[in-house]
Amino acid sequence: MKYTQSKDALLSLIREGGKLDWIAQVKLTALLSFPSMMAQLVHIMMQYIDASMVGSLGASASASIGLVSTSIWLFGSLCHAVSVGFYVQVAHKIGANDFAGAREVLRQSFMACILFALMLSCVGVSISHYLPHWLGGGPDICYDASLYFMFFSMCLPFSMLNSLCAGMLRCSGNMHIPSILNIGLCLLDVLFNWLLIFPTRTYFGITIPGAGLGVVGAVLGTAIAFIICSSLMCYFTVVRSKELSLSQDSGTFIPQKSTLRESFRISAPIAVEHVIICGAQIVSTIIVAPLGTVAIAANSFGITVEALCYMPGYGISDAATTLVGQSLGAGRRFLARSFGRITLSMGITFMTLMAIVMYTTSPALLSVMTPDLDVQKLTVQILRIEAFAEPMFAASIVCYGIFVGARDTLIPCAMNLGSMWLVRIVLALLLVSSMGLRGVWIAMAIELCFRGVIFLIRFNGNSWLKKSLK
């Protein structure tokens, strides 16, 4: 209760033109960032447990999920991009004290987002049988990879609902409910995976029931967890939220032209960016696939473990979007830049510390996650390459959240695309033949450093602030 009162009081100063000194800005940034960061860290720990469960089934099981993971990111990120176009509008309207307008956008967002997710779900199910073969997977992993992607696609409407409602709550200043529910999502994911992946077994004389579904059990466990969490997230958004509860007034759920037009202006560059960036990641998967099962599994484990570093950055980025969006909605450009500097400093500091943790603890983590010694050794090597790029990766992540809050998405998206395709992919193609998977990750590390530098250059200018005036 004390946390909520303190956070709400400081947010109201943004909307009402009150004075926020540097200490108050840091305090508000921390109040909004830490719940999301903790949720992200718990989410990563649950991913580690998930990966360990699947990893215990062997390298082929891990590789089957790793093969389609970039395609999963593509579909999930498209859902996220569409939801951003609506909840950024809500942040600006709340910053301008237009709570009725914020609820208008919320109503209209439901139909637009769910229809989009259903369409995407149908596409995913229809290509699920062919996708692993398109990506160059071997016959030992294609069947499980296909089933995994099919069930994931069927769950997309719930993933969309979770992303939309969590974004709406965060942009209203409520960071703790999305964080708590996403922690619950992770815990449920592990519980259902434990019951569905493994067969019935006995520990210390106690029989634990299990379905023995293997890789398919992993995706079904995640799907059930998403259904429960997204339903609760929707309840807290439309019923319990002080700012967004739809019982306070009435309005249409049919998307209006003005709302859709503004949503498209914000979302379209992000969606195009995600398609092309995930396309680059899929190309990376195709580059890695011929290196064999060990390389595919190591690449998958490396991506999972690296999230230890960058997920706190995304938590701070969420706070940056809210703070910058509400500040600019209130017409306070100087305050928006000040919050940008604070969130940037915090993001770079935390991700640097987490990179040090990853560098030192990766051998122990991998020994728990997979029994395959070759996979362990290769994964540790690529993670220690990547650790040096994390500070600049933090800069790009937090800057992006700042720019989204300012409705500045087109140029940052182009920067991401150019960096991925002209630096990462080109370098990966040049290095993979002589250095294998290590060369692919060296290319990734160089590209992340380059991306961070160009995002910092844009932040230090004024063009991103001008976008909020249009």
C-alpha positions in Angstrom: 0.0 0.0 0.0 2.8 2.4 0.9 4.5 1.6 -2.4 1.3 2.3 -4.4 0.7 5.6 -2.6 4.2 6.8 -3.1 4.3 5.9 -6.8 0.8 7.4 -7.5 1.7 10.6 -5.7 4.9 11.0 -7.8 3.1 10.2 -11.1 0.4 12.7 -10.3 3.2 15.4 -10.1 4.0 14.7 -13.7 0.4 15.1 -14.9 -0.3 18.2 -12.7 2.9 20.1 -13.4 4.4 19.6 -10.0 8.1 19.9 -9.2 10.1 16.7 -9.4 13.7 17.1 -8.3 16.4 14.6 -9.3 16.0 12.5 -6.2 12.2 12.2 -6.8 12.8 11.3 -10.4 15.3 8.5 -9.4 12.8 7.3 -6.7 9.9 7.2 -9.2 12.1 5.4 -11.8 13.1 2.8 -9.2 9.5 2.4 -8.1 8.4 1.6 -11.6 11.5 -0.3 -12.7 12.1 -2.8 -9.9 8.8 -4.7 -9.9 9.2 -5.2 -13.7 12.9 -6.1 -13.3 12.1 -8.7 -10.6 9.4 -10.2 -12.7 11.8 -10.4 -15.6 14.5 -12.1 -13.5 12.0 -14.6 -12.1 10.9 -15.2 -15.7 14.5 -16.0 -16.6 14.9 -18.4 -13.7 11.8 -20.2 -14.8 13.2 -20.3 -18.4 16.3 -21.9 -17.0 14.2 -24.5 -15.2 12.2 -25.1 -18.4 15.4 -25.5 -20.4 16.8 -27.9 -17.8 13.6 -30.0 -18.0 13.8 -30.3 -21.7 17.6 -30.5 -21.7 17.4 -33.6 -19.5 15.6 -35.3 -22.4 18.8 -34.9 -24.6 20.3 -32.6 -27.1 17.7 -33.4 -29.8 14.9 -32.3 -27.6 16.6 -28.9 -26.9 17.5 -28.5 -30.6 13.9 -29.1 -31.7 12.7 -26.1 -29.6 15.8 -24.1 -30.5 15.1 -24.6 -34.3 11.7 -22.8 -34.1 12.5 -20.4 -31.3 13.2 -17.5 -33.7 9.9 -18.1 -35.5 8.2 -18.0 -32.2 9.8 -14.7 -31.4 8.6 -13.4 -34.8 4.9 -14.2 -34.1 5.1 -13.1 -30.4 6.8 -9.8 -31.3 4.1 -9.0 -33.9 1.5 -9.4 -31.2 3.6 -7.1 -29.0 4.0 -4.5 -31.7 0.3 -4.2 -32.3 -0.4 -3.9 -28.6 2.2 -1.1 -28.3 0.3 1.1 -30.7 -2.6 1.2 -28.3 -1.0 1.3 -24.9 1.4 4.2 -25.8 -1.7 6.2 -26.7 -3.1 5.4 -23.2 0.2 6.6 -21.6 -0.1 10.0 -23.4 -3.8 10.4 -22.5 -3.2 9.6 -18.9 -0.3 12.1 -18.9 -2.7 14.7 -20.2 -5.3 13.8 -17.4 -7.7 12.4 -20.1 -8.7 9.2 -18.3 -11.9 8.8 -20.3 -10.0 9.0 -23.5 -7.6 6.4 -22.2 -10.5 4.0 -21.5 -11.8 4.7 -25.0 -8.6 3.5 -26.5 -8.6 0.5 -24.2 -12.1 -0.6 -25.3 -11.2 -0.3 -29.0 -7.9 -2.1 -28.6 -9.5 -5.4 -27.5 -11.3 -6.2 -30.7 -8.5 -5.0 -33.0 -5.8 -7.0 -31.1 -7.7 -10.2 -30.7 -8.7 -10.3 -34.3 -5.1 -9.8 -35.4 -4.0 -12.6 -33.0 -6.6 -15.0 -34.3 -5.4 -14.3 -37.9 -1.8 -14.9 -36.9 -2.7 -18.0 -35.1 -4.3 -19.5 -38.2 -1.2 -18.7 -40.2 1.0 -20.3 -37.6 -1.0 -23.5 -37.5 -1.1 -23.8 -41.2 2.7 -23.6 -41.7 3.7 -25.6 -38.6 4.2 -28.9 -40.5 6.5 -27.3 -43.0 8.4 -24.7 -40.9 11.1 -27.0 -39.4 12.0 -28.4 -42.8 12.2 -24.8 -44.3 14.7 -24.0 -41.5 17.0 -26.9 -42.3 16.2 -29.1 -39.4 17.1 -32.8 -39.5 14.6 -35.7 -39.4 15.5 -36.3 -35.7 14.1 -32.9 -34.6 11.5 -31.8 -37.2 8.5 -33.7 -35.8 8.8 -32.3 -32.2 9.6 -28.9 -33.6 6.5 -28.9 -35.7 4.2 -29.9 -32.8 5.8 -27.3 -30.5 5.2 -24.5 -33.0 1.6 -25.6 -33.8 0.5 -25.5 -30.1 2.3 -22.2 -29.6 0.4 -20.7 -32.5 -2.9 -21.9 -31.1 -2.1 -20.0 -27.9 -1.4 -16.6 -29.6 -4.7 -14.9 -28.7 -4.0 -15.4 -25.0 -0.4 -14.2 -25.5 -1.8 -11.1 -27.2 -4.3 -10.5 -24.4 -1.5 -10.8 -21.8 0.8 -8.3 -23.7 -2.0 -5.8 -24.2 -3.4 -5.7 -20.7 0.1 -5.8 -19.1 1.1 -2.8 -21.3 -2.1 -0.9 -20.4 -1.5 -1.4 -16.7 2.2 -0.4 -16.9 1.3 2.8 -18.9 -1.2 3.7 -16.2 1.7 3.5 -13.7 0.7 0.1 -12.3 3.9 -2.0 -12.5 3.3 -4.4 -9.6 0.2 -6.2 -10.9 1.7 -7.2 -14.3 4.9 -8.1 -12.5 3.1 -10.3 -9.9 1.0 -12.0 -12.6 4.0 -12.6 -14.9 5.8 -14.2 -11.9 2.7 -16.4 -11.4 2.8 -17.2 -15.1 6.4 -18.5 -14.8 5.6 -20.5 -11.7 2.6 -22.1 -13.3 4.6 -22.8 -16.5 7.2 -24.8 -14.4 4.4 -26.6 -12.5 2.5 -27.7 -15.6 5.8 -28.6 -17.5 6.8 -30.7 -14.5 3.5 -32.6 -14.8 3.3 -32.8 -18.6 6.9 -33.3 -19.8 7.9 -36.3 -17.6 6.2 -39.7 -17.0 4.8 -40.7 -13.6 7.8 -41.2 -11.3 8.6 -41.8 -7.6 10.7 -39.6 -5.4 11.5 -40.6 -1.8 8.5 -43.0 -1.8 6.1 -40.3 -3.2 4.5 -40.9 -6.6 4.4 -37.8 -8.8 1.9 -38.1 -11.7 3.1 -37.2 -15.1 1.9 -37.3 -18.7 5.2 -38.1 -20.3 4.6 -35.9 -23.3 8.2 -34.7 -23.7 8.7 -31.6 -25.9 4.9 -31.3 -26.5 4.3 -31.3 -22.7 6.6 -28.2 -22.5 4.5 -26.1 -24.9 1.2 -27.3 -23.5 2.3 -26.4 -20.0 3.2 -22.9 -21.2 -0.1 -22.6 -23.0 -2.2 -23.4 -19.9 -0.2 -21.0 -17.8 -0.8 -18.2 -20.4 -4.5 -18.9 -20.5 -4.8 -18.5 -16.7 -2.5 -15.5 -16.4 -4.0 -13.5 -19.4 -7.5 -14.0 -17.9 -6.4 -12.5 -14.6 -4.4 -9.7 -16.4 -7.6 -8.8 -18.2 -9.6 -8.8 -15.0 -7.2 -6.4 -13.2 -7.2 -4.1 -16.2 -10.9 -3.8 -17.0 -12.4 -4.3 -13.5 -9.9 -3.4 -10.8 -7.7 -0.6 -12.3 -8.5 2.8 -10.8 -7.6 4.6 -14.0 -8.8 2.1 -16.6 -11.8 0.2 -15.1 -14.5 0.1 -17.9 -17.3 0.3 -15.4 -16.7 4.0 -14.9 -18.2 5.0 -18.2 -19.5 3.5 -21.5 -18.3 3.5 -25.0 -17.8 1.4 -28.2 -15.5 -1.6 -28.6 -15.5 -1.2 -32.3 -12.2 0.4 -33.3 -12.5 3.9 -34.6 -10.5 5.4 -37.5 -8.6 7.9 -35.4 -7.6 5.3 -32.9 -6.5 2.8 -35.6 -4.7 5.5 -37.5 -2.6 6.5 -34.5 -2.0 2.9 -33.5 -0.9 2.1 -37.0 1.5 5.1 -37.0 3.1 3.8 -33.8 2.9 0.0 -34.4 3.7 -0.3 -38.2 7.4 0.6 -37.9 7.8 -1.7 -34.9 6.0 -4.6 -36.7 8.0 -4.2 -39.8 11.2 -4.0 -37.7 10.2 -7.2 -35.8 9.5 -9.0 -39.1 12.9 -8.0 -40.6 14.8 -8.5 -37.4 13.3 -11.9 -36.7 13.9 -12.6 -40.4 17.6 -11.9 -39.6 17.4 -14.2 -36.6 15.8 -16.9 -38.7 18.6 -16.5 -41.2 21.0 -16.9 -38.3 19.3 -20.1 -37.3 19.7 -21.3 -40.9 23.4 -20.4 -40.7 23.7 -22.4 -37.5 21.6 -25.4 -38.5 24.2 -27.0 -40.8 26.7 -27.0 -37.9 24.8 -29.9 -36.3 22.7 -30.8 -33.3 25.3 -29.8 -30.7 25.6 -26.3 -32.2 21.8 -25.8 -32.5 21.4 -26.9 -28.8 24.3 -24.7 -27.7 22.8 -21.7 -29.6 19.4 -22.3 -27.9 20.9 -22.6 -24.4 23.1 -19.6 -25.1 20.0 -17.5 -26.0 18.2 -18.7 -22.8 21.1 -18.0 -20.5 21.9 -14.6 -22.0 18.4 -13.5 -21.1 19.8 -13.3 -17.5 21.6 -10.1 -18.7 19.1 -8.4 -20.9 15.7 -9.0 -19.2 16.4 -6.4 -16.5 17.1 -4.0 -19.3 13.6 -4.7 -20.7 12.1 -4.1 -17.3 13.7 -0.7 -17.1 12.7 0.0 -20.7 9.1 -0.6 -19.7 9.4 2.1 -17.0 11.1 4.4 -19.5 8.2 4.1 -21.9 5.7 5.0 -19.1 7.7 7.9 -17.7 8.6 9.5 -21.0 5.1 8.9 -22.4 3.4 10.5 -19.4 5.9 13.4 -19.3 5.4 14.2 -22.9 1.6 13.8 -22.6 1.8 16.5 -19.9 3.9 18.7 -22.2 7.1 18.4 -20.1 9.9 17.7 -22.6 12.8 18.5 -20.1 11.4 16.0 -17.6 11.1 13.4 -20.4 14.8 13.8 -21.2 15.8 13.7 -17.6 13.9 10.4 -17.1 15.6 9.1 -20.2 19.1 9.8 -18.7 18.1 8.2 -15.4 16.7 5.0 -17.0 19.7 4.7 -19.4 22.2 4.9 -16.5 20.2 2.4 -14.5 19.9 0.0 -17.5 23.6 0.1 -18.4 24.6 -0.4 -14.8 22.4 -3.4 -14.1 23.1 -5.2 -17.4 26.9 -4.7 -16.9 26.6 -6.3 -13.4 24.5 -9.2 -14.8 27.1 -9.7 -17.6 29.7 -10.2 -15.0 27.5 -12.7 -13.2 26.8 -14.6 -16.5 30.6 -14.7 -17.3 31.5 -16.2 -14.0 28.6 -18.6 -13.4 27.8 -19.9 -16.9 29.8 -23.2 -16.4 27.8 -24.0 -13.3 24.5 -23.0 -15.0 25.1 -25.2 -18.0 26.1 -28.2 -15.9 22.6 -28.0 -14.4 20.8 -27.3 -17.7 22.2 -30.1 -19.8 24.2 -33.3 -19.2 25.9 -33.1 -22.6 29.5 -32.0 -22.0 30.0 -30.8 -25.6 27.0 -28.6 -25.5 28.1 -27.3 -22.1 31.6 -26.3 -23.3 30.4 -24.6 -26.5 27.6 -22.7 -24.8 30.0 -21.3 -22.1 32.4 -20.1 -24.9 29.7 -18.2 -26.8 28.3 -16.6 -23.6 31.7 -15.3 -22.6 32.0 -13.7 -26.0 28.6 -12.1 -25.6 29.2 -10.8 -22.1 31.4 -7.9 -23.4 28.5 -6.5 -25.5 25.9 -6.3 -22.8 26.5 -2.6 -21.7 25.9 -1.3 -25.2 23.0 -3.8 -25.6 21.5 -2.1 -22.5 21.8 1.3 -24.2 19.9 0.2 -27.2 17.1 -1.6 -25.2 16.5 1.4 -22.9 16.8 4.0 -25.6 14.2 2.1 -27.6 11.8 2.2 -24.7 12.4 5.9 -24.4 11.7 6.5 -28.1 8.5 4.4 -28.0 7.2 6.6 -25.1 7.9 9.6 -27.4 6.0 7.9 -30.3 9.3 8.0 -32.2 9.4 4.5 -33.8 10.3 4.8 -37.5 13.9 5.9 -37.3 14.8 3.6 -34.3 13.3 0.7 -36.2 15.4 1.6 -39.3 18.5 1.7 -37.1 17.7 -1.7 -35.7 17.2 -3.2 -39.1 20.3 -1.7 -40.6 22.4 -2.9 -37.7 21.0 -6.4 -37.8 21.3 -7.0 -41.5 24.3 -5.0 -42.5 26.5 -5.8 -39.5 25.4 -9.0 -37.8 24.3 -11.1 -40.7 27.2 -10.1 -43.0 29.7 -10.7 -40.3 28.1 -14.0 -39.3 28.3 -15.2 -42.9 31.9 -14.2 -43.1 33.0 -15.9 -39.8 30.8 -19.0 -39.6 32.9 -21.1 -42.1 36.2 -20.6 -40.1 34.9 -20.2 -36.5 31.6 -22.1 -36.5 29.1 -21.0 -33.8 31.7 -18.9 -32.1 31.9 -16.8 -35.2 28.2 -16.2 -35.3 28.2 -15.0 -31.7 31.3 -12.8 -32.3 29.3 -11.2 -35.1 26.3 -10.7 -32.7 28.5 -9.1 -30.0 30.1 -6.6 -32.5 26.6 -5.7 -33.9 25.2 -5.1 -30.4 28.0 -2.7 -29.6 27.5 -0.8 -32.8 23.7 -0.6 -32.2 24.2 0.8 -28.7 26.5 3.5 -30.0 24.1 4.7 -32.7 21.1 4.7 -30.3 23.1 6.8 -27.7 23.9 9.3 -30.5 20.2 9.6 -31.4 19.2 10.0 -27.7 21.7 12.9 -27.3 20.0 14.8 -30.1 16.5 16.4 -30.1 14.7 14.8 -33.0 13.1 12.0 -30.9 11.5 14.6 -28.7 9.9 16.4 -31.6 8.0 13.4 -32.6 5.7 13.7 -29.6 4.5 17.1 -30.8 3.0 15.7 -34.0 
